[in-house]
Amino acid sequence: MELTNKVAIITGASSGIGAAVARNLNEAGVNLVLTGRRESRLVELKKELNNGEVLPGDITNPALPDNLIQMALQRFGHCDIVFNNAGTVVMGTIEDIDIDEVCHMVRVNVEAAYRMAHVALKHFKSVNSGFLLNTSSIVGTKVRPTGGAYAGTKHAIEALTEGFRMELAKTNIAVACIEPGLVQTEIFRDWDEFPAAQFDIPDPLQPEDIARVVRFILEQPDHVRIPRVLAIPADQAL
């Protein structure tokens, strides 16, 4: 895909992987529509962009996906890419984990991601073109103790992505997911200990590492599909 003047929606864009992907795609000439819960972060990020719009909001709001598509169409005339990236993580033992927090994670990581994916693909089908890229995780294919609930949400993204990919084979619509290993982002800001120490991964990935992988996936020729990419730190065994 030639990225210059394409239009991309990025969810979870106020920090971490989403913000890094926004900066990378901006360098490639992509026009951006960004969403996230922290409006001040989005406003600051917009100042760095050549062409960008922000629509702050909670990704669990059922109206947000369609509002994002409409903003892209009204501001730029088309929508070519959706990076379905918003997510959260909750882990813990059976005794300690808060089931209400788990259920909220499911709403963010699964329900909201499914809604964004369906709205995006319905639009792409109407114009017979587009690229949906979902953020999964290394635990979308594996499970570790105390992390079954989080892994389950990412297994769901893997299944959805593959099902859509098969359904849309032989069309001009591409669907893929990226499976990051440990990335140093604010998703772990409320943890007592950053997982790098907990899992002995002294050199975790940075958001910019994932942004380069996202751009690599998007820039492939039209006849090439890369359904998934696993990107992990050299120190990560799992």
DRENDO-1510 file (C-alpha; in Angstrom, 1 decimal, always signed):
<recs>
REC; n; res; u; v; w
REC; 1; MET; +0.0; +0.0; +0.0 .
REC; 2; GLU; +1.2; +3.5; -0.8 .
REC; 3; LEU; +0.5; +5.3; +2.4 .
REC; 4; THR; +0.8; +8.9; +1.3 .
REC; 5; ASN; -2.6; +10.6; +1.7 .
REC; 6; LYS; -4.3; +7.5; +3.1 .
REC; 7; VAL; -6.6; +8.0; +6.0 .
REC; 8; ALA; -6.2; +5.9; +9.2 .
REC; 9; ILE; -8.3; +5.7; +12.4 .
REC; 10; ILE; -6.3; +4.7; +15.5 .
REC; 11; THR; -7.9; +3.7; +18.7 .
REC; 12; GLY; -6.0; +3.8; +22.0 .
REC; 13; ALA; -4.0; +6.7; +20.5 .
REC; 14; SER; -3.4; +8.8; +23.6 .
REC; 15; SER; -0.2; +6.9; +24.6 .
REC; 16; GLY; +1.9; +3.8; +24.0 .
REC; 17; ILE; +1.6; +1.8; +20.8 .
REC; 18; GLY; -1.3; +3.9; +19.5 .
REC; 19; ALA; +0.6; +7.2; +19.8 .
REC; 20; ALA; +3.8; +5.7; +18.3 .
REC; 21; VAL; +1.9; +4.3; +15.3 .
REC; 22; ALA; +0.3; +7.7; +14.8 .
REC; 23; ARG; +3.7; +9.4; +14.7 .
REC; 24; ASN; +5.1; +6.8; +12.4 .
REC; 25; LEU; +2.2; +6.9; +9.9 .
REC; 26; ASN; +2.3; +10.7; +10.0 .
REC; 27; GLU; +5.8; +10.5; +8.8 .
REC; 28; ALA; +4.6; +8.3; +5.9 .
REC; 29; GLY; +2.0; +11.0; +4.9 .
REC; 30; VAL; -1.1; +9.4; +6.4 .
REC; 31; ASN; -4.0; +11.6; +7.5 .
REC; 32; LEU; -5.1; +10.5; +11.0 .
REC; 33; VAL; -8.2; +10.3; +13.1 .
REC; 34; LEU; -7.3; +9.5; +16.7 .
REC; 35; THR; -9.3; +8.5; +19.7 .
REC; 36; GLY; -8.6; +7.7; +23.3 .
REC; 37; ARG; -9.9; +8.6; +26.8 .
REC; 38; ARG; -7.3; +11.3; +27.6 .
REC; 39; GLU; -8.3; +14.3; +25.6 .
REC; 40; SER; -5.3; +16.4; +26.7 .
REC; 41; ARG; -2.9; +13.7; +25.4 .
REC; 42; LEU; -4.7; +13.6; +22.1 .
REC; 43; VAL; -4.6; +17.4; +21.7 .
REC; 44; GLU; -0.9; +17.4; +22.3 .
REC; 45; LEU; -0.3; +14.6; +19.8 .
REC; 46; LYS; -2.4; +16.4; +17.2 .
REC; 47; LYS; +0.1; +19.3; +17.3 .
REC; 48; GLU; +2.8; +17.0; +16.0 .
REC; 49; LEU; +0.8; +15.8; +13.0 .
REC; 50; ASN; +0.6; +17.2; +9.5 .
REC; 51; ASN; -3.1; +16.3; +9.2 .
REC; 52; GLY; -5.0; +14.9; +12.1 .
REC; 53; GLU; -8.3; +15.0; +13.9 .
REC; 54; VAL; -9.1; +13.8; +17.4 .
REC; 55; LEU; -12.3; +12.4; +18.8 .
REC; 56; PRO; -11.9; +11.7; +22.6 .
REC; 57; GLY; -14.1; +9.1; +24.0 .
REC; 58; ASP; -14.5; +5.8; +25.8 .
REC; 59; ILE; -14.0; +3.0; +23.4 .
REC; 60; THR; -16.8; +1.0; +25.1 .
REC; 61; ASN; -19.3; +3.6; +23.9 .
REC; 62; PRO; -21.2; +1.8; +21.1 .
REC; 63; ALA; -21.6; +4.9; +19.1 .
REC; 64; LEU; -17.9; +5.7; +18.9 .
REC; 65; PRO; -16.8; +3.4; +16.0 .
REC; 66; ASP; -19.4; +4.9; +13.6 .
REC; 67; ASN; -18.6; +8.4; +14.8 .
REC; 68; LEU; -14.9; +7.8; +14.0 .
REC; 69; ILE; -15.7; +6.6; +10.5 .
REC; 70; GLN; -18.0; +9.6; +9.9 .
REC; 71; MET; -15.3; +12.0; +11.1 .
REC; 72; ALA; -12.8; +10.4; +8.7 .
REC; 73; LEU; -15.2; +10.8; +5.8 .
REC; 74; GLN; -16.2; +14.3; +6.6 .
REC; 75; ARG; -12.7; +15.6; +7.3 .
REC; 76; PHE; -10.8; +13.7; +4.6 .
REC; 77; GLY; -13.3; +12.2; +2.2 .
REC; 78; HIS; -12.4; +8.5; +2.8 .
REC; 79; CYS; -11.1; +6.0; +5.3 .
REC; 80; ASP; -8.5; +3.4; +4.3 .
REC; 81; ILE; -7.0; +1.9; +7.5 .
REC; 82; VAL; -8.4; +1.1; +11.0 .
REC; 83; PHE; -5.8; +0.3; +13.7 .
REC; 84; ASN; -8.0; -1.4; +16.3 .
REC; 85; ASN; -5.6; -1.0; +19.2 .
REC; 86; ALA; -7.4; +0.1; +22.4 .
REC; 87; GLY; -7.0; -2.3; +25.3 .
REC; 88; THR; -6.3; -2.9; +28.9 .
REC; 89; VAL; -4.9; -5.8; +31.0 .
REC; 90; VAL; -6.0; -7.3; +34.3 .
REC; 91; MET; -4.1; -10.3; +35.8 .
REC; 92; GLY; -4.2; -12.0; +39.1 .
REC; 93; THR; -4.8; -15.2; +41.1 .
REC; 94; ILE; -8.2; -16.6; +41.6 .
REC; 95; GLU; -8.2; -15.3; +45.1 .
REC; 96; ASP; -7.0; -11.8; +44.3 .
REC; 97; ILE; -8.4; -10.8; +40.9 .
REC; 98; ASP; -11.3; -8.4; +40.8 .
REC; 99; ILE; -14.0; -9.9; +38.6 .
REC; 100; ASP; -15.6; -6.5; +37.9 .
REC; 101; GLU; -12.2; -5.3; +36.5 .
REC; 102; VAL; -12.0; -8.5; +34.5 .
REC; 103; CYS; -15.5; -7.9; +33.0 .
REC; 104; HIS; -14.5; -4.3; +32.1 .
REC; 105; MET; -11.4; -5.6; +30.4 .
REC; 106; VAL; -13.6; -8.0; +28.3 .
REC; 107; ARG; -15.8; -5.0; +27.3 .
REC; 108; VAL; -12.7; -3.1; +26.2 .
REC; 109; ASN; -10.6; -5.8; +24.7 .
REC; 110; VAL; -13.4; -7.9; +23.1 .
REC; 111; GLU; -16.7; -6.1; +22.8 .
REC; 112; ALA; -15.4; -2.7; +21.9 .
REC; 113; ALA; -12.8; -4.2; +19.5 .
REC; 114; TYR; -15.5; -6.4; +17.8 .
REC; 115; ARG; -17.7; -3.3; +17.4 .
REC; 116; MET; -14.9; -1.3; +15.8 .
REC; 117; ALA; -13.9; -4.2; +13.6 .
REC; 118; HIS; -17.5; -4.7; +12.3 .
REC; 119; VAL; -18.1; -1.1; +11.7 .
REC; 120; ALA; -14.8; -0.7; +9.9 .
REC; 121; LEU; -15.3; -3.7; +7.7 .
REC; 122; LYS; -18.9; -2.8; +6.7 .
REC; 123; HIS; -17.5; +0.5; +5.5 .
REC; 124; PHE; -14.6; -1.1; +3.7 .
REC; 125; LYS; -17.0; -3.5; +2.0 .
REC; 126; SER; -19.1; -0.6; +0.8 .
REC; 127; VAL; -16.1; +0.9; -1.0 .
REC; 128; ASN; -14.4; -2.4; -1.8 .
REC; 129; SER; -11.1; -1.4; -0.2 .
REC; 130; GLY; -9.5; -1.0; +3.2 .
REC; 131; PHE; -7.2; -2.5; +5.9 .
REC; 132; LEU; -8.2; -3.6; +9.4 .
REC; 133; LEU; -5.3; -4.2; +11.7 .
REC; 134; ASN; -6.1; -5.5; +15.2 .
REC; 135; THR; -3.8; -5.5; +18.2 .
REC; 136; SER; -3.5; -9.0; +19.7 .
REC; 137; SER; -0.6; -10.2; +21.9 .
REC; 138; ILE; +1.9; -13.0; +22.4 .
REC; 139; VAL; -0.7; -14.4; +24.8 .
REC; 140; GLY; -3.2; -14.5; +22.0 .
REC; 141; THR; -1.5; -17.8; +21.2 .
REC; 142; LYS; -0.3; -18.8; +24.7 .
REC; 143; VAL; -1.4; -18.7; +28.3 .
REC; 144; ARG; +0.5; -18.1; +31.5 .
REC; 145; PRO; -0.7; -18.6; +35.1 .
REC; 146; THR; -2.8; -15.8; +36.5 .
REC; 147; GLY; -3.3; -14.4; +33.0 .
REC; 148; GLY; -6.0; -16.6; +31.6 .
REC; 149; ALA; -8.6; -13.9; +31.4 .
REC; 150; TYR; -6.4; -11.5; +29.6 .
REC; 151; ALA; -5.2; -14.2; +27.2 .
REC; 152; GLY; -8.8; -15.1; +26.6 .
REC; 153; THR; -9.5; -11.6; +25.3 .
REC; 154; LYS; -6.6; -11.8; +22.9 .
REC; 155; HIS; -7.5; -15.3; +21.8 .
REC; 156; ALA; -10.8; -13.8; +20.8 .
REC; 157; ILE; -9.0; -11.2; +18.7 .
REC; 158; GLU; -7.0; -13.9; +17.0 .
REC; 159; ALA; -10.2; -15.8; +16.1 .
REC; 160; LEU; -12.0; -12.7; +14.9 .
REC; 161; THR; -9.1; -11.6; +12.7 .
REC; 162; GLU; -8.7; -15.0; +11.1 .
REC; 163; GLY; -12.4; -15.4; +10.5 .
REC; 164; PHE; -12.6; -12.1; +8.8 .
REC; 165; ARG; -9.4; -12.7; +6.8 .
REC; 166; MET; -10.9; -15.9; +5.3 .
REC; 167; GLU; -14.2; -14.2; +4.7 .
REC; 168; LEU; -12.5; -11.4; +2.8 .
REC; 169; ALA; -10.0; -13.4; +0.8 .
REC; 170; LYS; -10.1; -12.6; -2.9 .
REC; 171; THR; -11.2; -9.0; -2.1 .
REC; 172; ASN; -9.4; -5.7; -1.8 .
REC; 173; ILE; -9.9; -5.7; +1.9 .
REC; 174; ALA; -7.0; -6.9; +4.2 .
REC; 175; VAL; -7.3; -8.0; +7.8 .
REC; 176; ALA; -4.3; -8.7; +10.0 .
REC; 177; CYS; -3.2; -8.7; +13.7 .
REC; 178; ILE; +0.0; -7.9; +15.4 .
REC; 179; GLU; +1.1; -9.9; +18.4 .
REC; 180; PRO; +3.4; -7.9; +20.6 .
REC; 181; GLY; +5.5; -9.4; +23.4 .
REC; 182; LEU; +6.3; -7.2; +26.4 .
REC; 183; VAL; +6.2; -3.5; +25.4 .
REC; 184; GLN; +7.1; -0.8; +27.8 .
REC; 185; THR; +3.9; +1.2; +27.9 .
REC; 186; GLU; +1.6; +2.9; +30.4 .
REC; 187; ILE; -0.8; -0.1; +30.3 .
REC; 188; PHE; +1.2; -1.4; +33.3 .
REC; 189; ARG; +1.2; +1.9; +35.2 .
REC; 190; ASP; -0.9; +0.6; +38.1 .
REC; 191; TRP; +1.1; -2.5; +38.6 .
REC; 192; ASP; +3.3; -2.8; +41.7 .
REC; 193; GLU; +6.2; -4.1; +39.6 .
REC; 194; PHE; +6.7; -3.6; +35.8 .
REC; 195; PRO; +6.7; -7.1; +34.1 .
REC; 196; ALA; +10.2; -6.6; +32.8 .
REC; 197; ALA; +11.5; -7.4; +36.3 .
REC; 198; GLN; +8.8; -9.9; +37.1 .
REC; 199; PHE; +9.5; -12.0; +34.0 .
REC; 200; ASP; +13.2; -11.3; +33.7 .
REC; 201; ILE; +13.0; -9.3; +30.4 .
REC; 202; PRO; +15.6; -6.6; +30.9 .
REC; 203; ASP; +15.1; -5.0; +27.5 .
REC; 204; PRO; +11.4; -4.9; +26.6 .
REC; 205; LEU; +10.2; -3.6; +23.3 .
REC; 206; GLN; +9.4; +0.1; +22.9 .
REC; 207; PRO; +6.2; +1.4; +21.3 .
REC; 208; GLU; +8.2; +2.6; +18.3 .
REC; 209; ASP; +9.3; -1.0; +17.6 .
REC; 210; ILE; +5.7; -2.0; +17.2 .
REC; 211; ALA; +5.0; +1.1; +15.0 .
REC; 212; ARG; +7.7; -0.1; +12.6 .
REC; 213; VAL; +6.1; -3.5; +12.3 .
REC; 214; VAL; +2.6; -2.0; +11.8 .
REC; 215; ARG; +4.0; +0.1; +8.9 .
REC; 216; PHE; +5.8; -2.9; +7.4 .
REC; 217; ILE; +2.5; -4.8; +7.4 .
REC; 218; LEU; +0.6; -1.9; +5.8 .
REC; 219; GLU; +3.2; -1.2; +3.1 .
REC; 220; GLN; +3.1; -4.6; +1.5 .
REC; 221; PRO; +2.0; -4.8; -2.2 .
REC; 222; ASP; -1.7; -5.4; -2.8 .
REC; 223; HIS; -1.1; -9.1; -3.7 .
REC; 224; VAL; +0.7; -9.8; -0.4 .
REC; 225; ARG; -1.1; -10.6; +2.9 .
REC; 226; ILE; +0.6; -10.9; +6.3 .
REC; 227; PRO; -2.2; -12.2; +8.5 .
REC; 228; ARG; -0.2; -11.9; +11.7 .
REC; 229; VAL; +3.2; -10.8; +13.1 .
REC; 230; LEU; +4.7; -11.8; +16.4 .
REC; 231; ALA; +7.2; -9.2; +17.6 .
REC; 232; ILE; +8.9; -9.9; +20.9 .
REC; 233; PRO; +12.0; -8.8; +22.9 .
REC; 234; ALA; +15.1; -10.9; +22.4 .
REC; 235; ASP; +15.0; -11.7; +26.1 .
REC; 236; GLN; +11.5; -13.0; +26.1 .
REC; 237; ALA; +11.2; -16.8; +26.2 .
REC; 238; LEU; +7.5; -17.2; +26.4 .
</recs>
